[in-house]
Amino acid sequence: MIGVIFTGGTIGSSISDGYISTDPEMRYMLLKMYKESCGYDDFVTDAPCTILSENINCSDFVIIAEAVHKMMLGNVEGIILTHGSDTIQYTASFLSCIEEFTHIPVMVVCSNYVLTDNRANGLRNFSAAVDFIRNKCGNGVFVPYTGRDGITKIYYGNTLLRHHIYSDEIYTVNDCCYGDYAEGEFSPSGQANPCKNKLFPVPAGHGKYSDVLILYPYPGMKYPDIKEYKAVILCTYHSGTICTASEKLKEFMQNAVRYNIPVYLVGNGDGTDYESCRLYDGLGIKILKNITEITAYTELILQIN
């Protein structure tokens, strides 16, 4: 038996009055479509929340994690969580940080279009998740996704990067994936997970909003008031750099020291650094290696709340 947890998203939506909105009936359509195509229907289901994923907040992460944990206690082979694509990286990363979820397959599944659209990859993603669980292909949190090339890949849940705007493709650290499906057969890639994350118990609770600030660099960047945050994540350009010549950055870091707020930098790899990186230590910036900003974010909200 496989557990399926519905949370909304495009995979659980329909089009009404020209807009995409969540539709509780679509969860049944997904299972019906899968049964008609593959014949399997041994599912137990739950629906702890029904939202478009762009509206997800920190308390929703906890609601979802609690639902996964509760279903896991029912001796299921694995769990499929249906989710919207906009923030699938955040939920997959959050679940990857929960210690209990490293022992069973937890598949986070989305769709690029509503299921009634013939361009939708939701059924293929769901089918790959079911096959992965039934054939015991691995444990932990994964995201199956069919790209524009028609290949369905299985991604590690903690390696996903932000979507490019105007694109529904999945991007990961070093283009890494756990494996893919070719002619219906799963083939492991042999690629080890390049990212590491800390593990936590299932969280007891969390407010809607985060006390963690994420900043992305751009030329001429100013920095916001830091006092209302408990931690900051600085993301870099692709070469692991930010503008360390910026007086605004220096003022920002002085305030971080004054208010005892840790500032972490994500994106600086293991290669040869540029000269601008010399100032990281002197400014008091803590460098995090082998982690995405999304996983750094979910780790921090688990630590400080």
C-alpha positions in Angstrom: 0.0 0.0 0.0 1.2 3.5 -0.9 0.2 6.7 1.0 -0.8 9.7 -1.1 -1.0 13.1 0.5 -2.7 15.8 -1.5 -1.9 19.5 -0.8 -3.3 21.2 -3.9 -1.0 22.9 -6.5 -1.5 22.7 -10.2 -1.7 18.9 -10.0 -4.7 19.3 -7.9 -6.3 22.2 -9.8 -8.6 23.0 -12.7 -9.3 26.0 -14.8 -12.4 28.1 -13.8 -13.3 31.6 -15.2 -9.9 31.7 -17.0 -7.9 31.1 -13.8 -6.2 28.0 -12.3 -7.5 27.3 -8.9 -7.4 24.3 -6.5 -10.2 21.7 -7.1 -10.7 18.9 -4.6 -12.1 16.7 -7.3 -8.8 16.6 -9.2 -7.2 14.5 -6.6 -9.6 11.7 -7.5 -9.0 12.3 -11.2 -5.3 11.7 -10.6 -5.9 8.4 -9.0 -8.5 7.4 -11.6 -6.1 8.3 -14.4 -3.4 6.3 -12.9 -5.6 3.2 -12.3 -6.8 3.4 -15.9 -3.3 3.5 -17.3 -1.5 1.1 -14.9 -4.2 -0.8 -13.1 -2.8 -0.3 -9.5 -5.1 1.3 -7.0 -3.8 0.3 -3.5 -3.6 3.8 -2.1 -4.5 5.3 1.3 -5.0 9.1 1.1 -5.0 12.3 3.2 -5.5 16.0 2.4 -4.1 18.1 5.3 -4.2 21.3 3.2 -5.4 22.5 -0.2 -3.4 25.5 -1.5 -1.7 26.9 -4.5 2.0 26.4 -3.7 2.9 30.1 -4.1 0.8 30.7 -1.0 2.6 28.2 1.2 4.2 29.4 4.4 6.2 28.0 7.3 3.3 26.6 9.2 2.2 24.7 6.1 5.6 23.0 6.0 4.9 21.7 9.5 1.3 20.6 8.7 2.7 18.6 5.7 5.5 17.1 7.7 3.1 16.0 10.4 0.8 14.4 7.8 3.8 12.5 6.3 4.8 11.3 9.7 1.3 10.2 10.6 0.9 8.3 7.3 4.4 6.7 7.8 3.2 5.1 11.0 0.5 3.3 9.0 3.2 0.9 7.5 2.9 2.1 4.0 5.6 1.2 1.4 6.2 4.8 0.7 4.5 8.2 0.4 3.7 10.4 -2.5 3.0 14.1 -1.7 1.3 16.0 -4.5 2.4 19.7 -4.5 2.6 22.8 -6.7 5.7 23.3 -8.7 6.4 26.9 -7.7 7.7 26.0 -4.2 8.3 22.3 -4.5 12.0 22.9 -3.9 11.2 24.3 -0.4 8.9 21.6 0.7 11.2 18.8 -0.7 14.1 20.4 1.1 12.2 20.8 4.4 11.2 17.1 4.3 14.8 16.1 3.5 15.8 17.7 6.8 13.4 15.5 8.8 15.3 12.5 10.2 12.3 10.1 10.1 11.9 10.5 6.4 15.3 9.2 5.5 14.1 5.6 6.1 11.3 5.3 3.5 10.7 6.7 0.0 8.9 10.1 0.1 8.2 11.3 -3.4 7.1 15.0 -3.9 5.2 15.2 -7.2 3.9 18.1 -9.2 2.6 18.9 -12.6 3.5 21.7 -15.0 -0.1 22.0 -16.3 -3.5 21.0 -15.0 -4.1 17.3 -15.5 -6.8 17.8 -18.2 -4.2 19.6 -20.4 -2.5 17.2 -22.8 0.8 19.0 -22.1 0.7 18.0 -18.4 3.5 15.8 -17.0 1.7 15.2 -13.7 0.6 11.7 -14.5 4.0 10.7 -15.7 5.6 12.1 -12.6 3.1 10.3 -10.4 3.6 7.1 -12.3 7.3 7.3 -11.8 6.8 7.9 -8.1 4.6 4.8 -7.7 7.0 2.6 -9.7 10.0 3.9 -7.6 8.2 3.0 -4.4 6.9 -0.4 -5.5 10.3 -1.5 -6.8 12.1 -0.3 -3.7 14.5 1.9 -5.7 15.7 4.0 -2.7 14.8 5.7 0.6 14.7 9.4 1.4 13.0 12.4 -0.2 13.0 12.6 -4.0 11.3 14.6 -6.7 10.3 12.8 -10.0 10.0 15.2 -12.9 9.5 14.8 -16.6 11.4 17.6 -18.5 10.7 19.1 -21.9 13.0 16.4 -23.3 10.5 13.8 -22.3 12.9 12.1 -19.8 11.6 11.5 -16.3 14.3 12.0 -13.8 14.4 11.3 -10.1 16.0 14.2 -8.2 17.4 14.3 -4.6 15.0 16.5 -2.6 17.7 18.7 -1.1 19.5 19.5 -4.4 16.8 21.5 -6.2 17.5 25.1 -7.2 15.0 27.9 -7.8 13.2 27.8 -11.1 14.3 30.2 -13.8 11.5 32.6 -14.4 9.3 31.7 -17.4 10.4 28.1 -17.1 8.9 25.0 -15.4 12.1 23.0 -15.8 13.9 21.5 -12.7 17.4 22.6 -12.0 19.8 21.0 -9.5 23.3 21.4 -8.1 25.8 20.2 -10.7 22.8 18.9 -12.8 22.8 15.9 -10.4 20.0 13.3 -10.3 19.5 10.0 -8.6 18.4 8.3 -11.8 16.0 8.3 -14.6 13.3 6.3 -16.4 14.2 5.0 -19.9 11.5 2.9 -21.7 9.7 2.4 -18.3 12.8 1.1 -16.5 14.5 2.9 -13.7 18.3 3.4 -14.2 20.3 4.7 -11.2 22.7 7.4 -12.3 25.5 6.4 -9.9 25.7 10.1 -8.9 26.1 10.6 -5.2 24.1 13.5 -3.6 26.5 16.5 -3.8 24.7 18.3 -1.0 24.6 17.7 2.7 22.0 18.7 5.2 21.4 18.4 8.9 18.6 16.2 10.2 15.9 17.2 12.7 12.9 15.5 14.4 9.4 16.3 13.1 8.8 19.9 14.2 6.2 20.5 16.9 5.0 23.8 15.4 5.9 27.0 13.6 4.4 30.3 12.8 3.5 31.4 9.3 6.4 33.6 8.8 10.2 33.1 8.8 12.8 35.0 10.7 15.4 34.1 8.0 16.2 36.6 5.3 17.5 35.4 1.9 19.3 38.0 -0.3 20.3 37.6 -4.0 23.1 39.8 -5.4 22.7 42.3 -8.2 24.8 45.3 -9.3 24.4 48.4 -7.1 22.7 46.4 -4.4 21.5 48.0 -1.2 20.9 46.0 2.0 17.7 46.1 4.2 17.3 46.8 7.9 18.4 43.6 9.6 17.0 44.0 13.1 13.8 42.0 12.6 15.7 38.8 11.5 17.4 36.1 13.4 19.7 34.9 10.5 20.6 35.9 7.0 21.5 33.9 3.9 23.6 35.7 1.2 23.5 34.0 -2.2 26.3 34.5 -4.7 26.8 35.0 -8.4 27.6 31.7 -10.2 31.3 32.1 -9.4 30.8 32.2 -5.7 31.2 36.0 -5.5 29.3 39.0 -4.2 30.4 42.6 -4.3 32.7 42.8 -1.2 33.8 46.3 -2.3 30.3 47.6 -1.4 30.1 50.0 1.5 26.5 49.0 1.9 27.6 45.4 2.5 30.1 46.6 5.1 27.5 48.6 6.9 25.1 45.7 6.8 27.7 43.3 8.3 28.6 45.8 11.0 24.9 45.9 12.0 24.8 42.1 11.9 27.7 41.9 14.4 26.0 44.6 16.5 22.7 42.7 16.8 24.4 39.3 17.0 22.7 38.1 13.8 24.6 35.3 11.9 25.1 35.9 8.2 25.7 32.8 6.0 26.9 32.7 2.4 25.8 30.0 0.0 27.2 29.4 -3.5 31.0 29.5 -2.9 32.3 26.2 -4.2 35.6 24.3 -3.8 37.5 25.8 -6.7 39.9 28.7 -6.8 38.3 31.9 -5.3 38.3 35.3 -6.8 40.1 38.1 -5.0 36.8 39.6 -3.8 36.2 36.5 -1.7 39.2 37.3 0.6 37.0 39.7 2.6 34.4 37.1 3.6 36.1 36.2 6.9 37.0 39.7 7.7 33.4 40.8 7.3 32.2 38.0 9.5 30.4 36.1 6.8 30.1 32.3 7.5 30.5 30.2 4.4 28.3 27.1 3.9 29.6 24.5 1.6 27.7 21.8 -0.4 24.3 23.2 0.3 21.6 25.1 -1.6 20.2 28.4 -0.3 16.8 26.6 -0.1 18.2 23.8 2.2 20.1 26.4 4.2 16.8 28.3 4.6 14.8 25.2 5.7 17.6 24.1 8.1 17.6 27.6 9.7 13.9 27.8 10.2 14.0 24.4 11.9 16.9 25.5 14.1 15.6 28.9 15.3 11.9 28.2 15.8 
